Amino acid sequence: MRTYDFSPLYRSAIGFDRLAQLFDDAQRADTQPGYPPYNIELVSEDKYRITMAVAGFDRSEIEVETERDTLKITGRKAREETSRNFLHRGIASRNFEHGFQLADHVRVVGAKLDNGLLNIELAREIPEALKLRKIVIDAVNDNAQVLEKKAA
């Protein structure tokens, strides 16, 4: 596997340190475990869904938290009081912690646990000040017209 050194980017680019850190984290294979399996789905232009298979976990054993640009999903299995003798154990019941980096203006809208699948709904909500604005050519600003009338 090829590794890249992003330290020159840290020295010459201001404000891109978060992007370089994302690249560094993506290169590390051990940063994201494969358990539990999950899907990331683009539902519509600005809506996403993370579906995570959490069979055997109760609602009270799963936490979904956001802090700044990070979504963290944690599953802590309650300790069984009685020991069970499994002949085959195919349903994993180990604890997990999974983190996702959220892009700017993406927020968690809701979460639902149904049939062993945890569905987390996300939406990108771009503030009005950052949305695309079309400027009409040769249009006169209303404030400019008012000022011209007062000056006359």
N, C-alpha and C positions, 0 to 999 in steps of 0.2 A: 504494500500500500504506500502511496506517495504522501509525504507530509509537506506542508507549506509553512513558511515562517512569515507571520504577519507583523512582526515587530517593525519593519520599515513603515508600514501603514500607521502605526501608533506614533511614529516620529514626525510624519509629514502631513497627516490629515487631522484636522480639528473637527470634533463632533462625530466622527465615524467610529469611535472606539466601541460602541455597542454593536455595530455591524461586524467589526473584526472579532469581537468576542463571540458572536453567534457562529462565525466560521470556525473559530477555535473549538467551540463546544460540539459542533457538528462532526468534527474530525474524530473526536473521542468516541470509540465504539461503546464504551462502558457507561456513558452518560445517560442513555435511555434504555432501560431494560425492555425485553420483549413481552413481559407479563404485566398486566393483562393485555391481550390483543385489543387493538382499537382501529377505527376507521376515522378519517377526516374527510368530510363531504362538503362540497360547494353546493348549497341548496339553491341560492339565487345570487344575483350580482354582488350583494353586500351581506349575505347571510351564510353562515357555516354551521356544521354540526359535527361534534365529536361523539362517536358511539363507541363505548368501551364495554367489553364482555366481562361482567363481574358476577358470574354465577356463584351462588352460595353466600353472597354478602347481603346483609340486611341494610336498610336505609341508615340505621343508626351506626353502622360500621364504616360508612363512607363519608368523607368530608371533601367538599369542593370549595376552594378558596382562591381569591384573586388578590394580588398585591402588585400595584403599578402595572407592569407589562407581562406579568407571569400568572398563569393559571396552574394551580397545583391540585391534584386529585390524590387523596390518600385513602387507603383501605386498611383498617386494623381489625383483624378477625378476633372476635371475643373468644376467650379461652373456654374450651369445653370442660364442664365439670366431671363428666363421665368419660372414661376412656373407651374407645370403640375399636373393635378388631376388624380392620378392613382386609378383605381378600384381594381386592384391587382398588386402588385409589386414583381415579383419573381426573377428578375435579379438584383443581388446586385450591387451597384455602390459605395461602400464605399472604402475609402483609405486602402491601405495595405502596409506592409513592411515585407519581408520574407528573412531570412538569412540562408545560407548553409555553413557549414565548409568543406573546400576542403582539401583533403589529399595532402601530399607532391608531388610536380611535376605534379599536376593536374591544367590545365589552361582552361579558357574559349576560345573556338575556334570561336564561333559566336552565334548570336541570330536572330530569325526570328519570326514575328507575322503573323499568317495565320489562317483565319477563327475563330478568337477568342481564338486561342491557341498560347501561347508564347513558342517556342522551343529554348532551350539553349543547345548548343553542347559543350561538354567538352572532353578533351583528357589528358591522362596521358603520359607525355613525360619524360622518365627517362634519365638523362644525361649519356653519354658514360662511364664516370668514374664509375658509379654505376651499370651498366649493368653486367649481368652474363658473365664471361669470361672463356672459356675452356682453360686449359693449357695442351699442348701436352706433354706426358711423354717422356723423353729422347730427346726432341727437344733442339737444340743448338741455343742460342740467336745470332743473326747476329753481334751485337756489340762485343760479347765475341770472335767470330772468328776473327774479324778485329784486336782486341787487341792482340790476340795470334800471328797473322801473323807479326805485327809490332815488337813484342818482339823477334821474331826469327831471 
